[in-house]
Amino acid sequence: MRIDAISVREIRLRLKTPFETSFGILQKRRILLVEVKSDGATGWGEVTAVEGPFYNSETTDTAWIILRDFIVPLLLGKDVTSATQVPPLLAPVRGHEMAKAAVENAIWDLEAQQKEVPLAALLGGQMEEIACGVSIGINSSIDALVRSVEKELAAGYQRIKIKIKPGNDQEPVRTLRHRFPDIKLMVDANSAYSLSDIAHLRKFDDYDLMMIEQPLAWDDFYQHAQLQAKLQTPICLDESIHNLDHTEAAVAMQSCRVLNIKLGRVGGHTEAQKIENFCRRHGIPVWCGGMLESGIGRAHNIAMSTLPGFVLPGDVSASQRYWDEDIIEPEVEVTKRGTIQAPISPGLGYQVTRRRVDSLTERQETFTANPTVAVM
């Protein structure tokens, strides 16, 4: 594959309802999409960074700059035989995993199209359908939270995750466990606590939770290891894990018993494969986390989640949970069993609705290997 052209565009989508976590409320999404063109075909990727540097250090605007000024020049005009050759080409750029992932994942889509296989199959996926859970933001009241959970369970979702923060944690968990004694339930703290909260966090052991996700600092392994030694409930690391080296360190230090793999956070499918393989060999269950993606990012998550190590329901849910209209056809749907069927057509398995994407586009830049030749 010769990388003939790369386009970066920003679209704006509005969530159906505000989504609140420990670091803020989000409703309007500014999302960067990346198109990579080769031999007349187009592959799509999505930058999963949010608008501010609150989940990690990347933002929508920093990703645009890094793509334009550094990543695109490193790739444009290059010949690659596999998407796995992309990470070494981008190695001079330190960090900025979400920007890198968008381009690499688009090239994975291209490669799958050229080989006429579904992306899931190219990645080594073995599951025909994936198990789905939901992530529920902090609600205005306990009653509103209960209604949200009832709605998602009725839709078939196999696991419920709720966001928590100090002052809004024990009561909602206690209520949900009493109201729904048998559901798979977990909590996500997004780094809202510290080691001084050990006594408080140990109370979660009373509620038979699947896991507590990232309770301590976003870049920590050591203190999570100290906390895990004091808890019966498994700790799941999210923000701390950016690559296989981080994964190996966390497992060696016993910082967690579960791992959340987010494609953007780890830099793309190539590194995600390595992490999944390592965790599977070491008995660490993994699942796919979500970043309020559009259908393009969601489709990549579905493909990744077919890998055999993804044994827990992930945050890959239906398009209609978030958007009045997604940017892919067909939209992602969840069965009454709480599963998503893996697409069987080449590439992502979903068609990008260019009419919809164009109507949502706020800015766009296209870079070609031969500037005198127009790439449509």
C-alpha positions in Angstrom: 0.0 0.0 0.0 1.3 3.4 -0.9 -0.1 6.1 1.3 -1.4 8.5 -1.4 -3.4 10.9 0.7 -4.5 11.6 4.3 -7.5 13.8 5.2 -8.2 15.0 8.7 -11.6 16.6 9.5 -13.4 17.7 12.5 -17.1 16.9 12.9 -19.4 17.9 15.7 -22.0 15.6 17.2 -24.4 16.2 20.1 -25.0 13.4 22.6 -28.7 12.6 23.2 -28.2 13.2 26.9 -25.3 14.8 28.9 -22.6 12.3 30.2 -21.1 13.1 33.6 -18.0 11.6 35.1 -15.8 12.6 38.0 -14.0 15.2 35.8 -17.0 16.9 34.2 -20.1 16.9 32.0 -20.0 16.3 28.3 -22.7 16.7 25.7 -21.2 18.3 22.5 -18.5 16.2 20.9 -15.8 17.5 18.6 -14.5 14.4 16.9 -11.6 14.1 14.5 -11.9 11.6 11.6 -9.0 10.4 9.5 -9.2 9.1 5.9 -6.3 7.4 4.4 -6.3 6.7 0.6 -4.3 4.1 -1.2 -4.8 2.7 -4.7 -8.3 4.2 -5.0 -9.5 2.7 -1.6 -10.3 4.6 1.6 -9.7 3.6 5.2 -11.3 5.3 8.1 -10.0 6.0 11.7 -11.2 8.2 14.6 -9.3 10.2 17.1 -10.8 9.3 20.5 -9.4 12.3 22.4 -12.0 14.5 24.1 -12.1 18.3 24.1 -10.1 19.0 27.2 -7.0 17.4 28.8 -9.0 15.7 31.5 -9.0 12.0 30.6 -5.4 12.1 29.4 -3.1 14.8 28.0 -4.5 14.7 24.4 -7.3 16.9 23.2 -9.1 17.4 19.9 -7.0 20.4 19.1 -3.6 18.9 20.1 -4.4 15.8 17.9 -5.1 18.1 14.9 -1.7 19.7 15.3 0.2 16.5 15.8 -1.5 14.9 12.9 -0.9 17.8 10.5 2.7 18.7 11.5 4.2 15.4 12.5 2.3 12.2 11.8 1.1 12.9 8.3 4.6 13.9 7.0 6.0 10.7 8.5 3.6 8.5 6.5 2.6 10.3 3.3 4.0 8.6 0.2 5.3 5.6 2.2 4.8 2.1 1.0 3.7 -0.4 3.6 2.7 -4.0 3.2 0.9 -4.2 6.6 -0.6 -1.8 9.1 1.8 -3.4 11.7 4.6 -1.4 9.9 3.0 1.9 10.9 4.0 2.1 14.6 7.8 2.0 13.8 7.3 4.8 11.3 5.6 6.9 14.0 8.1 6.0 16.7 9.9 9.4 16.5 6.7 11.0 17.9 6.5 10.4 21.7 3.1 9.9 23.2 0.0 11.2 21.3 -1.3 7.7 21.1 -4.8 8.7 20.1 -3.6 10.7 17.1 -1.4 7.8 16.0 -4.2 5.3 16.5 -6.6 7.1 14.2 -4.1 6.8 11.2 -2.9 3.3 12.0 -6.5 2.0 12.4 -7.5 3.6 9.1 -4.6 1.7 7.4 -5.8 -1.5 9.1 -9.2 -0.8 7.5 -7.5 -0.4 4.1 -5.5 -3.5 4.5 -8.6 -5.6 5.3 -10.4 -4.2 2.3 -7.4 -5.0 0.0 -7.3 -8.5 1.3 -11.1 -8.8 1.1 -11.5 -9.9 4.7 -13.3 -8.4 7.7 -11.1 -6.4 9.9 -11.9 -8.7 12.8 -10.5 -11.6 10.9 -7.4 -9.7 9.9 -6.8 -8.9 13.6 -7.1 -12.6 14.6 -10.6 -12.3 16.0 -12.4 -15.5 16.9 -15.8 -14.4 18.0 -18.8 -14.0 15.8 -20.5 -11.8 18.3 -19.3 -9.7 21.3 -20.9 -9.3 24.7 -22.0 -5.7 25.5 -22.3 -3.6 28.6 -23.1 0.0 29.2 -21.4 2.9 30.9 -23.9 5.2 32.8 -22.8 8.6 33.8 -23.4 10.2 37.1 -27.2 10.9 37.4 -29.1 13.7 39.0 -30.7 11.4 41.6 -30.7 7.8 42.7 -34.2 7.4 41.3 -32.9 8.6 37.9 -30.0 6.2 38.1 -32.3 3.3 38.9 -34.5 4.2 35.9 -31.5 4.3 33.6 -30.3 0.9 34.8 -33.8 -0.6 34.3 -33.9 0.8 30.8 -30.5 -0.7 29.8 -31.2 -4.1 31.4 -34.5 -4.2 29.4 -32.5 -3.6 26.3 -30.5 -6.7 27.0 -27.1 -5.3 28.1 -25.1 -7.8 30.1 -23.2 -5.6 32.4 -23.8 -2.2 34.1 -21.0 0.2 34.8 -21.7 3.4 36.7 -19.4 6.4 37.1 -18.7 7.4 40.7 -16.9 10.2 42.5 -16.4 11.2 46.2 -19.8 12.0 47.7 -21.6 10.1 45.0 -20.5 6.5 45.3 -21.6 4.3 48.2 -25.3 5.2 48.1 -25.9 4.6 44.4 -23.9 1.3 44.6 -25.8 0.1 47.7 -29.1 1.0 46.1 -28.4 -0.7 42.8 -27.1 -3.9 44.5 -30.3 -4.1 46.6 -32.5 -3.3 43.7 -30.7 -5.6 41.2 -29.0 -8.3 43.3 -27.9 -10.5 40.4 -26.6 -8.1 37.8 -23.0 -7.8 36.7 -22.1 -4.4 38.3 -18.9 -2.4 38.3 -17.9 1.2 39.1 -15.5 3.6 37.3 -13.8 6.3 39.4 -11.7 8.0 36.7 -8.9 8.6 39.2 -11.1 10.5 41.7 -9.6 8.9 44.9 -6.3 8.6 46.7 -4.7 6.2 49.1 -6.1 8.1 52.0 -9.5 6.7 50.9 -8.6 3.1 51.5 -11.1 2.6 54.3 -13.8 4.1 52.2 -12.9 2.1 49.1 -12.9 -1.1 51.1 -16.6 -0.7 51.7 -17.1 -1.6 48.0 -16.2 -5.2 48.9 -19.7 -5.5 50.4 -21.4 -5.2 47.0 -20.0 -8.1 44.9 -18.7 -5.8 42.2 -17.0 -7.1 39.1 -14.3 -4.4 39.5 -13.4 -0.9 40.5 -11.9 0.9 37.5 -9.0 3.3 37.9 -9.7 4.5 41.4 -6.3 6.3 41.9 -4.1 8.6 39.9 -4.3 8.4 36.1 -0.5 7.6 35.7 0.0 5.3 38.7 0.9 1.7 39.2 2.6 1.6 42.6 -0.3 3.0 44.7 -2.8 0.9 42.9 -0.7 -2.2 43.9 -0.9 -1.0 47.5 -4.7 -0.6 47.2 -5.3 -3.9 45.5 -3.5 -5.7 48.3 -6.2 -4.3 50.7 -9.2 -5.0 48.5 -11.1 -8.1 47.7 -12.7 -6.4 44.7 -10.5 -6.5 41.6 -9.0 -3.3 40.4 -9.2 -2.6 36.7 -6.6 -0.2 35.2 -7.6 2.1 32.4 -5.8 5.5 32.1 -2.5 4.1 33.4 -2.0 1.7 30.5 -0.6 3.1 27.3 1.4 0.2 25.9 2.6 -3.4 26.5 5.4 -2.2 28.7 2.9 -0.5 31.1 0.8 -3.7 31.0 3.8 -5.9 32.0 4.8 -3.5 34.8 1.2 -3.4 36.2 0.9 -7.2 36.2 4.3 -7.7 37.7 3.5 -5.2 40.5 0.0 -6.7 41.0 -1.6 -3.3 40.4 -4.7 -4.8 38.9 -6.5 -8.0 38.2 -8.5 -6.8 35.1 -7.5 -4.5 32.2 -9.5 -2.1 30.1 -8.1 -1.8 26.5 -9.0 1.4 24.7 -7.7 1.5 21.1 -6.9 5.2 21.2 -5.2 5.1 24.6 -2.8 2.3 23.5 -2.0 3.7 20.0 -4.0 1.4 17.8 -4.7 -2.2 16.8 -1.1 -3.3 16.7 -0.3 -2.5 20.4 -3.8 -3.6 21.4 -3.1 -7.1 20.0 0.1 -7.3 21.9 -1.6 -6.3 25.2 -4.5 -8.7 24.6 -2.0 -11.6 23.9 0.0 -10.9 27.0 -3.0 -10.6 29.3 -4.5 -13.8 27.9 -1.2 -15.7 28.5 -1.1 -14.4 32.1 -4.8 -14.9 33.0 -5.8 -11.2 33.1 -9.3 -10.7 31.6 -9.7 -7.7 29.3 -12.5 -5.8 27.9 -13.0 -2.9 25.5 -13.5 0.6 27.0 -15.4 3.4 25.2 -14.7 7.1 24.6 -18.1 8.2 23.3 -17.0 7.3 19.8 -18.9 7.9 16.6 -19.7 4.8 14.5 -16.2 4.7 13.0 -14.5 4.3 16.3 -17.3 2.0 17.5 -16.7 -0.3 14.4 -13.0 -0.5 15.2 -13.9 -1.4 18.8 -16.2 -4.2 17.6 -13.4 -5.7 15.5 -10.9 -5.5 18.4 -13.4 -7.1 20.8 -13.5 -10.3 18.8 -10.0 -11.2 19.9 -10.1 -14.2 22.3 -8.9 -12.4 25.4 -11.9 -10.1 25.5 -13.9 -12.3 27.9 -15.8 -9.5 29.7 -18.6 -7.4 28.3 -17.2 -4.1 27.0 -18.5 -0.6 26.6 -19.4 -1.1 23.0 -23.1 -0.3 22.8 -25.7 0.7 20.2 -25.3 3.9 18.2 -28.8 5.0 19.3 -27.7 5.1 23.0 -25.7 8.2 22.1 -26.7 9.7 18.8 -29.9 10.6 17.0 -28.1 9.6 13.8 -24.7 8.0 13.5 -22.3 8.4 10.6 -22.3 4.8 9.5 -24.7 2.5 7.8 -26.1 0.3 9.2 -25.9 1.8 12.6 -24.5 -0.4 15.4 -27.3 -2.4 17.0 -27.4 -4.7 20.1 -29.4 -7.9 20.1 -31.9 -8.7 22.9 -29.1 -11.0 24.2 -26.9 -8.1 24.8 -24.5 -8.8 21.9 -23.3 -7.2 18.7 -22.8 -9.4 15.6 -19.3 -9.0 14.1 -19.6 -7.7 10.5 -18.6 -10.2 7.8 -17.9 -7.8 4.9 -14.4 -6.6 4.1 -12.8 -3.8 6.2 -14.8 -2.2 9.0 -18.0 -3.9 7.8 -19.9 -0.6 7.9 -20.3 2.1 5.3 -19.4 5.6 6.3 -22.3 7.9 5.4 -20.3 10.6 3.6 -23.4 12.8 3.2 -23.8 12.9 6.9 -20.1 13.4 7.6 -19.9 16.3 5.1 -22.9 18.0 6.7 -21.2 17.7 10.2 -17.7 18.8 9.1 -16.4 22.0 10.7 -12.9 22.0 9.2 -10.9 19.7 6.9 -7.3 19.4 5.5 -6.2 17.0 2.9 -2.5 16.1 2.3 -1.4 14.3 -0.8 1.9 12.5 -1.7 1.8 14.3 -5.0 0.4 17.8 -4.4 -0.2 18.3 -8.2 -2.6 15.4 -8.4 -6.1 15.8 -6.9 -7.3 12.9 -4.8 -11.1 12.5 -4.7 
